[in-house]
Amino acid sequence: MTRLLVTAILITLLAVATTAWLATRTATQAIRQAQGRSLTDEKVLYDALIGYAATHRDWSGVSPLLSEQARKLRQRITLTDDDRRVLAESSPGPSLASANPSATVDPLDLDLTLTGGTSTIDARVVGPYRLTRAESHQSYLEAVSVLRCLPETGNPGKIVTSRNGRSLPESKGSPEELAACRNRFPSTVTQTEAQALRKLGRLVSSCLGVSPRSPVTVPRITTAASVVTDQKNWYSGPTTAEGRTCLQEARRKQLRPYAAPAVQLFVTDPDTGLTGTAFVLSRDNVRRIVGVTGGVLLFVVLITVLLGRQMVRRLHTLTEGAAGPGPIVISSRDEFGYLAEALNQARARRDRAEALRRAMVGDVAHELRNPITTMRGWLEAAQDGLADTDRQLVDLLHDETMHLHHIIDDLADLAAADAGTLRMHTETVDLPDLLAQVLEVHRNAAETAGVTLSVRTHGETELTADPVRLRQLIGNLVSNGIRYTPRGGRVTLHSACEHDVMTLTVTDTGIGIAPDNLSRVFDRFWRADESRTRASGGSGLGLAVARQITDLHHGTITVDSTPGRGTTFSVRIPMHREVALHNSFTAPADDR
């Protein structure tokens, strides 16, 4: 209860403090917006300064531009370096020590939130791509040739001059016609452009750490404008993120000597030198906030105490119910109710498991007592001279020993399966050979019982399985069929492949199983005919083991039976799927 209360108080204090901080920040931002920091004005000023920086190598002549923009905004405009040393200002004013910069002005690293574009390098920085007068004249002649090539359709073309001095033909006519004429009279890459691009290629290569051979190429049809503004038209180097990053860094390094250096922009009040007004709490506001916070805290503490008492009371109910013999009674449909229901179900499962354990112990004791009692009786008779230790007695004792050994082996397999340690060793199994081995092992028992064994296979005959366990599975089903089939009957093994699943069926013409008992077929120590427990020789565990082996192969086993006509067990196993190395199933299974 104390921990719950302390935690709730701490959370409440944190929430209230956070809310107060957020409210203060929100109010401060609202005041800043109310003082006229118009985003539109900032964009106009930013673009004007970027245009100046893109066409000048320093800020020495920017003062007239600052004075003009300051008159429009009625603000003081100041440019400083990173250490806040003033480089240029529209007018003298207070110190900028407590002011915040509005933006960083750098034509080679644009603020996209202000420009609204996608490129961080301003296209007005021409740098080493500016053509000479002769090269400009040559590009003009090329543009004239393109315009003369255009058909006279009433849409005459015109020549525009790009920022680096190259003449570009334009037409309002068909774009296809203009493209055809450009292909006929292609633009040539000037010496100035080629030299600049070669240097750019070396910079990219140096950044990537590759051969100095230029990774930058220029197509035959190009213009200086496309070189500067549209890197997709001329860059053919690495397209990875590292390549694109190196390309951007190389462009900045090449153009940096031709643009003004980056500066900090301050737009402040001419008199105060502030970029905004901080939100200052008055004494009345402080009292008001403290009072509201105390009231909220008191309310939360009361609610927490009430809820905590209710929770603790239900926890006491759960604790007492879990320790007591009866069910836990909590009718609410919340976490406590769900927990009480889960505990009741767990207790029911525990009681059922305990009942099954006791029944299992009784069944095991009963099954082991029969052969041991028989062996003890004959041995005592032999000790007392009442029975001769002849071949018949030795065979009888050997049969009882083998029966006992069979029960112990089955119990060991089931115990290993329940514990998840029943190991499997898979390989490719040829099914006809395996079925032949099973029939050979059970042939004598079938002949003695007067039962005919037969095998039929169809389709693919190879699957991935543990051959030893698979023989054990099929052998248990065959032995089960022989045991419950009267003389003159048949036990048939059939295999078929369909949709990458191998289906094995063992069909007998025996006594069958009543419909009410089909759900109990795989229970341990259960038999359809309890009176035949010793006569049949079965341990009551064969089908339990078969069920566990099938589960290990990710398969299924089902039974279909008609009393008086016979029984069919069907095992379906994926043919080419790796089986589990050890058993992770604990489903019950058993012999009839």
BAGU-215343 format. One line per 3 residues: number of its first residue (from 1); their letters; for each residue x, y, z of C-alpha. Coordinates in nm, 4 decimals. Example, Ala and Ser with C-alpha at 12.3 -4.5 7.8 and 13.67 -1.06 7.14 Angstrom:
residues 2
1> AS> 1.2300 -0.4500 0.7800 | 1.3670 -0.1060 0.7140
//
This chain:
residues 592
1> MTR> 0.0000 0.0000 0.0000 | 0.2824 0.2421 0.0871 | 0.4767 0.1644 -0.2307
4> LLV> 0.1636 0.2121 -0.4380 | 0.0883 0.5473 -0.2756 | 0.4479 0.6769 -0.3091
7> TAI> 0.4614 0.5709 -0.6741 | 0.1313 0.7432 -0.7513 | 0.2474 1.0659 -0.5808
10> LIT> 0.5766 1.0684 -0.7716 | 0.3986 1.0089 -1.1014 | 0.1530 1.2855 -1.0255
13> LLA> 0.4285 1.5308 -0.9352 | 0.6123 1.4487 -1.2547 | 0.2959 1.4874 -1.4619
16> VAT> 0.2084 1.8225 -1.3043 | 0.5636 1.9560 -1.3460 | 0.5727 1.8425 -1.7075
19> TAW> 0.2353 2.0017 -1.7780 | 0.3486 2.3324 -1.6226 | 0.6688 2.3270 -1.8296
22> LAT> 0.4760 2.2538 -2.1480 | 0.2313 2.5327 -2.0706 | 0.5192 2.7771 -2.0194
25> RTA> 0.6844 2.6737 -2.3441 | 0.3566 2.6998 -2.5318 | 0.2895 3.0474 -2.3944
28> TQA> 0.6421 3.1583 -2.4880 | 0.5987 3.0381 -2.8445 | 0.2622 3.2125 -2.8704
31> IRQ> 0.4170 3.5407 -2.7532 | 0.6982 3.5090 -3.0078 | 0.4492 3.4513 -3.2868
34> AQG> 0.2407 3.7500 -3.1689 | 0.5390 3.9857 -3.1983 | 0.5439 3.9660 -3.5768
37> RSL> 0.8085 3.7064 -3.6634 | 0.6357 3.6396 -3.9925 | 0.7542 3.3292 -4.1717
40> TDE> 0.6908 3.4935 -4.5086 | 0.9157 3.7885 -4.4236 | 1.1856 3.5518 -4.3057
43> KVL> 1.1725 3.3588 -4.6323 | 1.2025 3.6775 -4.8400 | 1.4985 3.7995 -4.6332
46> YDA> 1.6638 3.4567 -4.6353 | 1.6310 3.4221 -5.0130 | 1.7757 3.7714 -5.0706
49> LIG> 2.0779 3.6947 -4.8542 | 2.1288 3.3527 -5.0144 | 2.1191 3.5173 -5.3583
52> YAA> 2.3868 3.7641 -5.2506 | 2.6061 3.4890 -5.0998 | 2.5729 3.2751 -5.4149
55> THR> 2.7079 3.5540 -5.6389 | 2.9739 3.7046 -5.4103 | 3.2819 3.5636 -5.2462
58> DWS> 3.2458 3.7628 -4.9220 | 3.0012 3.9847 -4.7319 | 3.1889 4.3129 -4.7683
61> GVS> 2.9247 4.4766 -4.9886 | 2.6062 4.3434 -4.8266 | 2.5293 4.6527 -4.6111
64> PLL> 2.2982 4.8236 -4.8672 | 2.0932 4.5024 -4.8956 | 2.0673 4.4760 -4.5176
67> SEQ> 1.9537 4.8393 -4.4872 | 1.6850 4.7897 -4.7533 | 1.5485 4.4723 -4.5898
70> ARK> 1.5607 4.6301 -4.2435 | 1.3415 4.9199 -4.3607 | 1.0841 4.6715 -4.4943
73> LRQ> 1.0784 4.4586 -4.1791 | 1.1301 4.7439 -3.9313 | 1.3830 4.5241 -3.7569
76> RIT> 1.7547 4.5264 -3.7045 | 1.9370 4.2745 -3.9276 | 2.2810 4.1542 -3.8255
79> LTD> 2.5209 3.8979 -3.9767 | 2.7837 3.7370 -3.7521 | 3.0318 3.4514 -3.7691
82> DDR> 3.0096 3.1424 -3.5438 | 3.1740 3.3334 -3.2587 | 2.9106 3.6110 -3.2920
85> RVL> 3.1563 3.8656 -3.4254 | 2.9556 4.1171 -3.6292 | 3.0366 4.1032 -4.0009
88> AES> 2.7614 4.3361 -4.1229 | 2.4514 4.5030 -3.9757 | 2.1718 4.7285 -4.0888
91> SPG> 2.2254 4.9637 -3.7938 | 2.4114 4.9654 -3.4614 | 2.2234 4.8312 -3.1647
94> PSL> 2.2367 4.6414 -2.8335 | 2.4500 4.3331 -2.7794 | 2.3297 4.0052 -2.9287
97> ASA> 2.4601 3.7943 -2.6393 | 2.1080 3.6902 -2.5291 | 1.9540 3.6750 -2.8787
100> NPS> 1.8902 3.3614 -3.0771 | 1.9908 3.3419 -3.4461 | 1.7011 3.3238 -3.6911
103> ATV> 1.8886 3.1101 -3.9445 | 2.2270 3.0150 -4.0829 | 2.2870 3.1716 -4.4248
106> DPL> 2.4938 2.9375 -4.6412 | 2.4229 2.8945 -5.0164 | 2.5918 2.5537 -5.0055
109> DLD> 2.3818 2.4238 -4.7122 | 2.0304 2.5612 -4.7543 | 1.7602 2.5481 -4.4874
112> LTL> 1.4936 2.3497 -4.6748 | 1.2237 2.4594 -4.4286 | 1.2728 2.8146 -4.5573
115> TGG> 1.3404 2.7423 -4.9250 | 1.0791 2.4697 -4.9677 | 1.3052 2.2947 -5.2197
118> TST> 1.4851 1.9600 -5.2281 | 1.8472 2.0592 -5.3013 | 2.0721 2.1951 -5.0278
121> IDA> 2.3008 2.3709 -5.2800 | 2.1705 2.6923 -5.4354 | 2.1643 2.6801 -5.8157
124> RVV> 2.2894 3.0381 -5.8361 | 2.6384 2.9301 -5.7258 | 2.7955 2.8835 -6.0711
127> GPY> 3.1604 2.8813 -5.9636 | 3.4073 2.7239 -6.2064 | 3.1282 2.6378 -6.4522
130> RLT> 3.0966 3.0012 -6.5792 | 3.1748 3.0061 -6.9516 | 3.4209 3.2383 -7.1184
133> RAE> 3.2961 3.4938 -7.3708 | 3.4045 3.2725 -7.6609 | 3.2344 2.9677 -7.5132
136> SHQ> 2.9165 3.1662 -7.4538 | 2.9225 3.2828 -7.8168 | 2.9716 2.9233 -7.9361
139> SYL> 2.6751 2.8037 -7.7260 | 2.4702 3.0899 -7.8751 | 2.5462 2.9684 -8.2258
142> EAV> 2.4466 2.6132 -8.1271 | 2.1166 2.7423 -7.9856 | 2.0503 2.9377 -8.3081
145> SVL> 2.1071 2.6204 -8.5117 | 1.8510 2.4375 -8.2997 | 1.5910 2.7138 -8.3455
148> RCL> 1.6463 2.7235 -8.7226 | 1.5854 2.3501 -8.7300 | 1.2390 2.3924 -8.5800
151> PET> 0.9488 2.3989 -8.8294 | 0.7729 2.7300 -8.8770 | 0.4425 2.6521 -8.7027
154> GNP> 0.3576 2.9894 -8.5562 | 0.5393 2.9106 -8.2274 | 0.8792 3.0711 -8.2729
157> GKI> 1.1463 2.9718 -8.0300 | 1.3682 3.1904 -7.8210 | 1.7105 3.1826 -7.6653
160> VTS> 1.7578 3.2214 -7.2903 | 2.0881 3.2613 -7.1122 | 2.1572 3.0433 -6.8082
163> RNG> 2.3407 3.1646 -6.5003 | 2.6779 3.0404 -6.6246 | 2.6448 3.2142 -6.9626
166> RSL> 2.5283 2.9222 -7.1785 | 2.2568 2.9942 -7.4366 | 1.9621 2.7561 -7.4251
169> PES> 1.6956 2.7191 -7.6982 | 1.3332 2.7145 -7.5883 | 1.0138 2.6661 -7.7869
172> KGS> 0.6413 2.6611 -7.7108 | 0.5916 2.4061 -7.9831 | 0.6143 2.0297 -7.9700
175> PEE> 0.8721 1.9020 -7.7175 | 0.9455 1.6123 -7.9525 | 1.0402 1.8520 -8.2315
178> LAA> 1.2682 2.0487 -8.0003 | 1.4318 1.7247 -7.8767 | 1.4860 1.6089 -8.2352
181> CRN> 1.6559 1.9343 -8.3270 | 1.8731 1.9202 -8.0182 | 1.9811 1.5712 -8.1171
184> RFP> 2.0602 1.6974 -8.4650 | 2.2597 1.9932 -8.3345 | 2.3876 1.8692 -7.9968
187> STV> 2.5404 2.1006 -7.7432 | 2.9085 2.0497 -7.6793 | 3.0733 2.0350 -7.3428
190> TQT> 3.3014 2.3352 -7.3193 | 3.6575 2.3222 -7.1959 | 3.5549 2.5172 -6.8866
193> EAQ> 3.2817 2.2666 -6.7995 | 3.5014 1.9654 -6.8753 | 3.7823 2.0945 -6.6566
196> ALR> 3.5441 2.1645 -6.3682 | 3.3842 1.8212 -6.3982 | 3.7210 1.6454 -6.4005
199> KLG> 3.8132 1.8206 -6.0771 | 3.4755 1.7220 -5.9290 | 3.5422 1.3616 -6.0275
202> RLV> 3.8756 1.3643 -5.8476 | 3.7110 1.5036 -5.5339 | 3.4454 1.2298 -5.5378
205> SSC> 3.7113 0.9625 -5.5944 | 3.9174 1.0958 -5.3040 | 3.6123 1.0923 -5.0752
208> LGV> 3.5231 0.7348 -5.1709 | 3.8845 0.6178 -5.1519 | 3.8772 0.4704 -5.5038
211> SPR> 4.1000 0.5031 -5.8103 | 4.1552 0.8641 -5.9198 | 3.9897 0.7798 -6.2490
214> SPV> 3.6888 1.0042 -6.2526 | 3.3585 0.8398 -6.1508 | 3.1813 1.1449 -6.2947
217> TVP> 3.0880 1.1414 -6.6637 | 2.9046 1.3874 -6.8872 | 2.6629 1.2788 -7.1622
220> RIT> 2.7029 1.4279 -7.5087 | 2.3871 1.6391 -7.4808 | 2.4269 1.8572 -7.1739
223> TAA> 2.4317 2.2161 -7.0576 | 2.6057 2.3925 -6.7772 | 2.2646 2.4554 -6.6195
226> SVV> 2.1953 2.0824 -6.5986 | 2.5422 2.0239 -6.4569 | 2.4772 2.2669 -6.1746
229> TDQ> 2.1124 2.1981 -6.0980 | 2.0286 1.8416 -6.2034 | 2.2825 1.5894 -6.0835
232> KNW> 2.0764 1.2975 -6.2232 | 2.1630 1.4088 -6.5792 | 2.5372 1.3947 -6.5371
235> YSG> 2.6365 1.1901 -6.2332 | 2.7138 0.8258 -6.3127 | 2.9247 0.7352 -6.0129
238> PTT> 2.8269 0.5118 -5.7132 | 2.4558 0.5282 -5.6370 | 2.4896 0.4168 -5.2750
241> AEG> 2.4232 0.6488 -4.9835 | 2.7999 0.6877 -4.9392 | 2.8371 0.7831 -5.3057
244> RTC> 2.5611 1.0428 -5.2865 | 2.7098 1.1875 -4.9678 | 3.0547 1.2125 -5.1244
247> LQE> 2.9029 1.3792 -5.4302 | 2.7372 1.6476 -5.2170 | 3.0551 1.7064 -5.0168
250> ARR> 3.2620 1.7281 -5.3356 | 3.0254 1.9854 -5.4867 | 3.0422 2.1974 -5.1708
253> KQL> 3.4213 2.1752 -5.1629 | 3.4479 2.2759 -5.5294 | 3.2025 2.5666 -5.5050
256> RPY> 3.3098 2.6970 -5.1636 | 3.5762 2.9430 -5.2963 | 3.3133 3.1053 -5.5201
259> AAP> 3.0461 3.1693 -5.2521 | 3.0380 3.3801 -4.9398 | 3.1114 3.1921 -4.6135
262> AVQ> 2.8297 3.0798 -4.3834 | 2.7029 3.3419 -4.1356 | 2.4486 3.3615 -3.8551
265> LFV> 2.1421 3.5778 -3.9246 | 1.9899 3.7807 -3.6390 | 1.6593 3.9663 -3.6800
268> TDP> 1.6062 4.1616 -3.3562 | 1.4233 4.4561 -3.2104 | 1.6229 4.7740 -3.2827
271> DTG> 1.5906 4.8963 -2.9231 | 1.6049 4.5858 -2.6999 | 1.8097 4.3535 -2.9148
274> LTG> 1.5740 4.0612 -2.8297 | 1.4422 3.8090 -3.0793 | 1.1350 3.7409 -2.8649
277> TAF> 0.9758 3.7854 -2.5224 | 1.0275 3.5253 -2.2519 | 0.7296 3.4142 -2.0461
280> VLS> 0.7893 3.5472 -1.6933 | 0.5665 3.4198 -1.4118 | 0.4278 3.6898 -1.1864
283> RDN> 0.3739 3.6392 -0.8131 | -0.0007 3.5935 -0.8626 | 0.0584 3.3389 -1.1376
286> VRR> 0.2995 3.1473 -0.9137 | 0.0393 3.1352 -0.6335 | -0.2266 3.0226 -0.8773
289> IVG> -0.0096 2.7421 -1.0188 | 0.0947 2.6241 -0.6702 | -0.2686 2.6220 -0.5530
292> VTG> -0.3949 2.4266 -0.8521 | -0.1037 2.1831 -0.8290 | -0.1675 2.1242 -0.4557
295> GVL> -0.5364 2.0647 -0.5195 | -0.4665 1.8163 -0.7979 | -0.2095 1.6391 -0.5830
298> LFV> -0.4523 1.6095 -0.2875 | -0.7256 1.4753 -0.5141 | -0.4928 1.2157 -0.6662
301> VLI> -0.3730 1.1049 -0.3221 | -0.7325 1.0496 -0.2030 | -0.8245 0.8567 -0.5162
304> TVL> -0.5058 0.6496 -0.4859 | -0.5814 0.5607 -0.1237 | -0.9358 0.4488 -0.2089
307> LGR> -0.8257 0.2453 -0.5097 | -0.5294 0.1027 -0.3196 | -0.7479 -0.0205 -0.0354
310> QMV> -0.9808 -0.1899 -0.2812 | -0.6883 -0.3544 -0.4637 | -0.5274 -0.4747 -0.1419
313> RRL> -0.8595 -0.6200 -0.0220 | -0.8904 -0.8230 -0.3440 | -0.5284 -0.9351 -0.3143
316> HTL> -0.6038 -1.0670 0.0354 | -0.9017 -1.2565 -0.1092 | -0.6806 -1.4093 -0.3804
319> TEG> -0.4119 -1.5060 -0.1279 | -0.6556 -1.6696 0.1140 | -0.8381 -1.8474 -0.1693
322> AAG> -0.5145 -1.9821 -0.3204 | -0.4067 -2.1216 0.0171 | -0.7501 -2.2678 0.0999
325> PGP> -0.9202 -2.5812 -0.0292 | -1.2203 -2.4181 -0.1967 | -1.2523 -2.2102 -0.5143
328> IVI> -1.1666 -1.8397 -0.5195 | -1.4811 -1.6249 -0.5421 | -1.4264 -1.2900 -0.7197
331> SSR> -1.7073 -1.2053 -0.9587 | -1.5728 -0.8794 -1.1061 | -1.4750 -0.8831 -1.4758
334> DEF> -1.1365 -0.7181 -1.4362 | -0.7768 -0.8340 -1.3860 | -0.8568 -0.9694 -1.0388
337> GYL> -1.1517 -1.1645 -1.1708 | -0.9434 -1.3057 -1.4571 | -0.6665 -1.3988 -1.2137
340> AEA> -0.9129 -1.5729 -0.9816 | -1.0566 -1.7668 -1.2763 | -0.7044 -1.8640 -1.3907
343> LNQ> -0.6148 -1.9835 -1.0391 | -0.9357 -2.1883 -1.0189 | -0.8602 -2.3463 -1.3562
346> ARA> -0.5011 -2.4174 -1.2511 | -0.6275 -2.5839 -0.9340 | -0.8715 -2.7960 -1.1377
349> RRD> -0.5916 -2.8997 -1.3745 | -0.3716 -2.9825 -1.0785 | -0.6450 -3.1998 -0.9252
352> RAE> -0.6993 -3.3784 -1.2570 | -0.3261 -3.4307 -1.3005 | -0.3016 -3.5699 -0.9484
355> ALR> -0.5913 -3.8074 -1.0175 | -0.4249 -3.9222 -1.3399 | -0.0940 -3.9663 -1.1581
358> RAM> -0.2551 -4.1856 -0.8946 | -0.4329 -4.3891 -1.1609 | -0.1067 -4.4193 -1.3533
361> VGD> 0.0806 -4.5416 -1.0480 | -0.1948 -4.7954 -0.9802 | -0.1928 -4.9163 -1.3417
364> VAH> 0.1852 -4.9479 -1.3472 | 0.1842 -5.1392 -1.0193 | -0.0897 -5.3688 -1.1514
367> ELR> 0.0870 -5.4350 -1.4825 | 0.4208 -5.5064 -1.3165 | 0.2666 -5.7187 -1.0395
370> NPI> 0.1233 -5.9788 -1.2791 | 0.4487 -6.0974 -1.4456 | 0.6472 -6.0615 -1.1214
373> TTM> 0.3876 -6.2643 -0.9277 | 0.3922 -6.5363 -1.1941 | 0.7729 -6.5528 -1.1955
376> RGW> 0.7881 -6.5592 -0.8153 | 0.5324 -6.8363 -0.7923 | 0.7135 -7.0654 -1.0333
379> LEA> 1.0540 -6.9927 -0.8782 | 0.9244 -7.0708 -0.5272 | 0.7644 -7.3870 -0.6622
382> AQD> 1.0989 -7.4843 -0.8095 | 1.2748 -7.4110 -0.4785 | 1.0254 -7.6278 -0.2910
385> GLA> 1.0643 -7.9105 -0.5405 | 0.7062 -7.8759 -0.6634 | 0.8115 -7.7924 -1.0185
388> DTD> 1.0941 -7.9197 -1.2332 | 1.3405 -7.6656 -1.3733 | 1.3013 -7.8022 -1.7208
391> RQL> 1.2886 -7.6375 -2.0602 | 0.9175 -7.5574 -2.0251 | 0.9712 -7.3659 -1.6986
394> VDL> 1.2662 -7.1735 -1.8411 | 1.0600 -7.0764 -2.1474 | 0.7728 -6.9640 -1.9230
397> LHD> 1.0026 -6.7496 -1.7084 | 1.1666 -6.6100 -2.0203 | 0.8279 -6.5109 -2.1656
400> ETM> 0.7288 -6.3354 -1.8439 | 1.0672 -6.1590 -1.8327 | 1.0281 -6.0393 -2.1916
403> HLH> 0.6765 -5.9162 -2.1141 | 0.8108 -5.7260 -1.8129 | 1.0945 -5.5869 -2.0232
406> HII> 0.8473 -5.4749 -2.2881 | 0.6406 -5.2866 -2.0284 | 0.9499 -5.1175 -1.8841
409> DDL> 1.0733 -5.0127 -2.2323 | 0.7357 -4.8610 -2.3167 | 0.7226 -4.6775 -1.9858
412> ADL> 1.0755 -4.5453 -2.0420 | 0.9810 -4.4181 -2.3898 | 0.6702 -4.2453 -2.2574
415> AAA> 0.8603 -4.0917 -1.9668 | 1.1253 -3.9598 -2.2065 | 0.8549 -3.8200 -2.4345
418> DAG> 0.6821 -3.6455 -2.1444 | 1.0157 -3.4989 -2.0307 | 1.1026 -3.3830 -2.3834
421> TLR> 1.4160 -3.6018 -2.4060 | 1.3039 -3.8734 -2.6491 | 1.5784 -3.8448 -2.9091
424> MHT> 1.5227 -3.8790 -3.2840 | 1.7789 -3.9568 -3.5558 | 1.6373 -3.8814 -3.8988
427> ETV> 1.7486 -4.0059 -4.2385 | 1.5976 -4.0918 -4.5750 | 1.3887 -4.4075 -4.5288
430> DLP> 1.2876 -4.6488 -4.8047 | 0.9372 -4.7424 -4.6973 | 0.8999 -5.0829 -4.8738
433> DLL> 1.2186 -5.2122 -4.7066 | 1.1016 -5.0846 -4.3691 | 0.7558 -5.2433 -4.4042
436> AQV> 0.9190 -5.5712 -4.5128 | 1.1310 -5.5692 -4.1972 | 0.8213 -5.5120 -3.9836
439> LEV> 0.6360 -5.8006 -4.1489 | 0.9356 -6.0320 -4.1098 | 0.9526 -5.9564 -3.7360
442> HRN> 0.5796 -6.0271 -3.6842 | 0.5447 -6.3168 -3.9291 | 0.5848 -6.5901 -3.6663
445> AAE> 0.3350 -6.4266 -3.4298 | 0.0873 -6.3936 -3.7185 | 0.1295 -6.7559 -3.8261
448> TAG> 0.0853 -6.8727 -3.4674 | -0.2343 -6.6659 -3.4398 | -0.3561 -6.7804 -3.7812
451> VTL> -0.3585 -6.4230 -3.9189 | -0.2487 -6.3285 -4.2713 | -0.0141 -6.0292 -4.3145
454> SVR> 0.0085 -5.8300 -4.6410 | 0.1579 -5.5023 -4.7680 | 0.0545 -5.2600 -5.0442
457> THG> 0.2456 -4.9443 -5.1459 | 0.1516 -4.6705 -5.3942 | 0.3317 -4.3597 -5.5148
460> ETE> 0.6582 -4.2267 -5.3756 | 0.8271 -4.4564 -5.1257 | 1.0922 -4.2367 -4.9580
463> LTA> 1.0446 -4.0045 -4.6623 | 1.2537 -3.8327 -4.3952 | 1.2086 -4.0069 -4.0602
466> DPV> 1.3766 -4.1967 -3.7775 | 1.3761 -4.5560 -3.9113 | 1.4031 -4.7169 -3.5669
469> RLR> 1.1124 -4.5195 -3.4215 | 0.9080 -4.5588 -3.7387 | 0.9505 -4.9389 -3.7223
472> QLI> 0.8501 -4.9248 -3.3566 | 0.5365 -4.7237 -3.4463 | 0.4260 -4.9559 -3.7292
475> GNL> 0.5248 -5.2636 -3.5275 | 0.3026 -5.1558 -3.2381 | 0.0069 -5.1111 -3.4753
478> VSN> 0.0705 -5.4485 -3.6467 | 0.1161 -5.6271 -3.3128 | -0.2043 -5.4645 -3.1912
481> GIR> -0.3907 -5.5813 -3.5024 | -0.2639 -5.9422 -3.4701 | -0.3537 -5.9510 -3.1028
484> YTP> -0.7176 -5.8540 -3.1603 | -0.7815 -6.0385 -3.4874 | -0.9306 -6.3903 -3.4610
487> RGG> -0.7842 -6.6873 -3.6488 | -0.8395 -6.6655 -4.0209 | -0.8398 -6.2857 -4.0230
490> RVT> -0.6131 -6.0406 -4.2049 | -0.3864 -5.7472 -4.1123 | -0.3007 -5.5226 -4.4065
493> LHS> -0.0385 -5.2475 -4.4285 | -0.0977 -4.9829 -4.6948 | 0.1114 -4.6746 -4.7823
496> ACE> 0.0258 -4.3904 -5.0209 | 0.1696 -4.0458 -5.0975 | -0.0472 -3.7409 -5.1627
499> HDV> 0.0469 -3.3682 -5.1463 | 0.3906 -3.4470 -4.9960 | 0.2282 -3.6390 -4.7071
502> MTL> 0.2838 -4.0113 -4.6532 | -0.0226 -4.1962 -4.5255 | 0.0304 -4.5356 -4.3548
505> TVT> -0.2714 -4.7430 -4.2653 | -0.2872 -5.0663 -4.0649 | -0.6211 -5.2422 -4.1124
508> DTG> -0.7327 -5.5551 -3.9324 | -1.0455 -5.7676 -3.9423 | -1.0579 -5.8071 -3.5659
511> IGI> -1.3114 -5.7484 -3.2920 | -1.3253 -5.3705 -3.3445 | -1.3830 -5.0932 -3.0920
514> APD> -1.7134 -4.9549 -2.9706 | -1.7817 -4.5901 -3.0739 | -1.7961 -4.4828 -2.7099
517> NLS> -1.4427 -4.6120 -2.6570 | -1.2719 -4.4553 -2.9595 | -1.1783 -4.1424 -2.7627
520> RVF> -0.9960 -4.3623 -2.5071 | -0.7920 -4.5673 -2.7540 | -0.4729 -4.3696 -2.6934
523> DRF> -0.5090 -4.3614 -2.3111 | -0.2319 -4.5441 -2.1309 | -0.3143 -4.8910 -1.9949
526> WRA> -0.6598 -4.8871 -2.1546 | -0.7901 -5.1970 -2.3424 | -1.1103 -5.2578 -2.5284
529> DES> -1.1449 -5.5952 -2.3559 | -1.0244 -5.5793 -1.9956 | -1.0784 -5.9530 -1.9563
532> RTR> -0.8032 -6.0174 -2.2134 | -0.5344 -5.8293 -2.0253 | -0.3055 -6.1287 -1.9622
535> ASG> -0.4290 -6.3506 -2.2375 | -0.3587 -6.0991 -2.5087 | -0.0104 -6.0269 -2.3796
538> GSG> -0.0401 -5.6537 -2.4413 | 0.1076 -5.3930 -2.2107 | -0.1596 -5.1327 -2.2787
541> LGL> 0.1136 -4.8862 -2.3836 | 0.1724 -4.9632 -2.7513 | -0.0641 -4.7024 -2.8935
544> AVA> 0.0560 -4.4441 -2.6419 | 0.4092 -4.4880 -2.7739 | 0.2817 -4.4797 -3.1348
547> RQI> 0.1045 -4.1515 -3.0664 | 0.4204 -3.9910 -2.9243 | 0.6375 -4.1101 -3.2169
550> TDL> 0.3831 -3.9686 -3.4628 | 0.3903 -3.6326 -3.2824 | 0.7696 -3.6287 -3.3029
553> HHG> 0.7425 -3.6640 -3.6819 | 0.4932 -3.3707 -3.6937 | 0.2265 -3.6164 -3.8043
556> TIT> -0.1180 -3.7280 -3.6939 | -0.2652 -4.0653 -3.6018 | -0.6361 -4.1462 -3.6130
559> VDS> -0.8509 -4.4545 -3.5614 | -1.1673 -4.5746 -3.7313 | -1.3404 -4.8903 -3.6150
562> TPG> -1.6599 -5.0905 -3.6511 | -1.7366 -5.3491 -3.3788 | -1.7165 -5.7016 -3.5198
565> RGT> -1.5677 -5.5925 -3.8524 | -1.2235 -5.4499 -3.7726 | -1.0186 -5.1412 -3.7038
568> TFS> -0.8057 -4.9062 -3.9174 | -0.5270 -4.6887 -3.7797 | -0.4091 -4.4091 -4.0132
571> VRI> -0.0760 -4.2304 -3.9674 | -0.0018 -3.9188 -4.1780 | 0.3589 -3.7910 -4.1793
574> PMH> 0.5141 -3.5070 -4.3887 | 0.7592 -3.6747 -4.6259 | 1.0451 -3.4212 -4.6383
577> REV> 1.0222 -3.2233 -4.3153 | 1.2889 -3.2388 -4.0462 | 1.1413 -3.3949 -3.7325
580> ALH> 1.2106 -3.2717 -3.3805 | 1.5374 -3.3780 -3.2208 | 1.3480 -3.4499 -2.9041
583> NSF> 0.9884 -3.4691 -2.8104 | 0.8075 -3.1497 -2.7161 | 0.4650 -3.3103 -2.6891
586> TAP> 0.2992 -3.4656 -2.3888 | -0.0300 -3.5707 -2.5413 | -0.1615 -3.8938 -2.3888
589> ADD> -0.1606 -4.2074 -2.6014 | -0.1996 -4.5822 -2.5465 | -0.2786 -4.9314 -2.6712
592> R> -0.6214 -5.0905 -2.6897
//
